[in-house]
Amino acid sequence: MSKHQKFKKSCADLLGGECAICGRTVTYDNLHTFEFHHLNPNLKQFTFGSHRWRREDIIHEITTKCILVCDYPCHKELTKMTNRCLRVANKRKQQKLKEII
């Protein structure tokens, strides 16, 4: 087990060690099938493992801005739903602006 995998597992455990949607439990064997989903993509500062961040920064980011989800189907469906909601919100915002103008 690599250092990266051990750290990812410890971060997953901080978020309960299971998918926030379906409840599937994280193990070392299926760790690669879990992802940290940012609740607000606009506040996203990094993707897990993409940079050499200080451990404290990563832990703070994950525990305050993310939920743990399995990559399929939960993360895929959550992302679709989030994108759909953002499109609807943007459309409503544009309609309101047209009404004002």
N, C-alpha and C positions, 0 to 999 in steps of 0.2 A: 504494500500500500504506500503510495507516494505521500509526501508532505501535503501536497495540494488536496488530495483526496481526503486525508485526515482532517484538514482544516474545513473543507466543504461539509464533511459529515458533522463536525462540531457546530458549524453554523446552522445546518439543518436541524440539529438537535435543539438549538436555541429557539427555533420556531415550532417546536413540538414534535419534530421527527416524523411527521406524516403530512400527506397532501391535505391542504386546507379545504379542498373540495370533496374528494372521494374518500379520504382517510387512509389511503395506502401508506404503509409504513416504510420508512427509509432504512435500508441496510447497506453494508459495504458492497454487496453484490449488485444492487440495483441503483446505487447512488447516481450513476451517470444518466438515469432516466428522470431525475428531478431538477427543477429550475427554480430560481428566485424571481418571482414576478413582482415588478414595481407597481404599486397601487396607483401611483400618479407618474406616468412616463415623463412628464415635464420636469420632475424633480430628480430624474435618474442622473447620477454622477459617473457611473461606471457599470460595466458588465463584469460579473464574477470571473476572475481569472484573466481579464484582458490587460491589466496593468499590475505593476508591483506597488500595491497600496499598503499602507501600514495596517496591520491586523485590526487595530482599534477602529480605524476608519471603516473598514469593511464590515465589522461586526455592528457598528452603529448604523450604517446604511441598511444592512439587511434587517436588523431588528426594528427599525423605525419606519422603513419605507416599503418593505417587501412581505409577501407571503410565500410559503413553500408550496409548490404544486408539481405534480407529475407532468412530464412533457406531453404525453398523449394519453387520453384525450383532453384532460383538464386544462392544461396551459393553452393548447390550441384553441379550444372553445372559449376560454376566458379572453384571449386576445381578440378573437373575432367579435365577441360581445362588446368589449371595450371600444374597439374601432368603430363598430356600428353606433354605439352611444355617442362617441365623439363626432361622427358625421351628422347625426341628428341634432346634436347641440349646436354645431356650427351652422347648420341649415336654419335653425330657429333664430340664431343670433343674426344671420344675414337678413332674414325676413323682418325682424324687429328694426334693423337699421334702415331697411327700405321704407318702413312705415314712418320712421322719424324724418327721413329725407323727403 
